[in-house]
Amino acid sequence: MATGERRDDAALAAGLGRWVAAYAGAVPGAATGSGPPEIAGLAHAEGGMANETVLVDFGPDNAGMVVRLPPLDATFPDYDLAPQAAVQNAVAAAGVPAPAPAIVEPDPAWVGAPFLAMPRVHGTVAGPAPAFDPYVRDAGPALQRVMHDGLIDALAAIHAVPWEAAGLAEVLAGPLLANVLARWAAYVEWSSEGDPLPALAEALDWCARHCPAEREAVLLWGDVRLGNLVFDDSRHVVAVLDWDLAALGPPEMDLGWHFGLDFMMEELFGQRVPGFPSRIESLERYERKTRHEVRDLAWHEVFALTRALAINDRHQRITGDPRRRDNPMSAVLLARLEDASSSTRF
């Protein structure tokens, strides 16, 4: 759920109930041909921290929708839901399993803020730390491998989406790395209220001084994690979620996020899911699927961990965590930065 305060369930149910009744023929996730749906239940989702996510049940036909709202305590300086909807609809049209149609309600009168609505895809979502999540941990090596391969395959499919033809250049940030760096430097200035963690300042400076050459841009998922996938009973991917960090840029930005977070989990907890393939195996699978030679991954991991720490630091500010200055992610970022100074291809 979103970091900080969240909205009242009863008020959300009342407002969304009025919206559903007013737009009965266009409500995502509602069964067709059965008249206007009625809300039978509503609950806040446990996953995700940058948005407030609400699960809406329409009754015994198992239909339902998911509603995402800007959080009451902002992780980002602005929340434009239209790009998220545009990306979800574009990737779904290209064959990536994303919830669609995704529609934006711009009028805040219904629930006090604009919101994004989409069909609910039923299945299982892994927790934020796969090595400690029973759904992943207890699956056994064979199914763990299926899940991780599904993540890499989904990423390859996203990177193949024809983003220019879908008009995404008009709504997404990127693709030049210099512009991306400037945008995240501005984010750190805003999110830290002018008092950034020393590790963030050092890493941003290093990234600016060692910025790699530009490469062909692809559509970036932005938040490449097992916890942003929905799996069926056989552990195959049935939906790709959370597009609020979607952008345009080199594929290595997404790969850096995935492998950077993987590095962080191992550094912090010393554990890894035994059935997950090695780093080199995963990269080879991605390259085989996309025919893209991965380069400069060490730099992109440092940049990814910089972004992750900046977001986490913002969440700690929102919650008033007194341990903010001792964030263990700072040490992980600096360790990866040190490693990157002597890194080659991987």
Secondary structure, DSSP 8 states (H G I E B T S, - for coil): --SS----HHHHHHHHHHHHHHTGGG-TT--TTS-S----EEEE-SS-SSSEEEEEE--TT--EEEEEE--SS-SSS---HHHHHHHHHHHHHTT-------EEE--TTTTSS-EEEEE---SEE--SSGGG-HHHHTS-HHHHHHHHHHHHHHHHHHHTS-TTTTTGGGTS--S-HHHHHHHHHHHHHHHTTT---HHHHHHHHHHHHT-------EEE-S---GGGEEE-TTS-EEEE---TT-EEE-HHHHHHHHHHHHHHHHHHH----TTS--HHHHHHHHHHHH------HHHHHHHHHHHHHHHHHHHHHHHT-TTGGG-HHHHHHHHHHHHHTT----
